[in-house]
Amino acid sequence: MFTRPRVNSALSKFVIAKLSIDSGKFQDDNRRLIRERFRLEPTLPIYLVLKPTGEVVAVQAGMERSEEKFVQFLEKGL
């Protein structure tokens, strides 16, 4: 999905951060962060669009195969 031109163009307007919730040294801490700070159940994948203040603007939990819908999700944060 991320290599598709429209998605890639939309993503270029964001600061990207990745939290691993299924492997790695901090997976338990990252799951706890998602549950406690964002009040969400950690799923794979889960995408959050945040304001610089940390406020959640949009959430995409689970796989989205439609390029159009994923771009619409990202545009909520612009």
N, C-alpha and C positions, 0 to 999 in steps of 0.2 A: 504494500500500500504506500509506503513512504517514498518509493522511487517514482511513483506516478507524478507526472509534471504538475498537475493542479495541487495535489497534496504537498509535494515538495515546495512549491511556491508559497502556499499558505503557512507551512511549518517554518519557512525562512524568516517569518515575522515574529517568531517566539524564541524565548530562551528555553532550551530543552534540558530537562533533568530526568534521570532514570533512577527508580528505586527497584531493586530486585526483591521480590517477595517469594520466589520459589527456589532460590539457591543463594549461596554465599554467606559470608560471615554475619551480615546484618539483616538477614531475611526476617527474623523474628521481630527485631526492632522496627523494621519497615512496615511489617503487617500491623504492629501495634500503633504506629504513627497514623496509618490510614484509618484504622478503626477509631482512634481517640481524637485526632485532630480534625478529620474530615467526616467522621460519623458514617463511614462507608465500610462495606464488607470487601476485603481484598479479593479481587477476582483477576483472572488472567485472560486477556489483558485488561487493564483499567487505565484510562487516560483522564487527566484532570487539566482544565484550563483555569489558571489562577490569575487574579489581579496582583500587582506588585505588593499589595497589602496582605496577600495570602488568602483573600476571599475567593471562594470557589465560584466560577462563572458558569462552567459546564462540566458534565461528567459523561464519559462514554465507557460503560462497563460491558465487557464482552466483545467478541469479534464483530467488526462491521466490514462487510465485503463491498458495500457500495461506495465508490469514490465520491459521488455527489453527496451522500449523507455524511461522510466523514469530513469533507470540506465544509459543509454547513455547520457541523459540530465545532470545527476549529474557528470558523468565522464568528461564532458567538463571543469569542474572546477578543475580537478586534474592535 
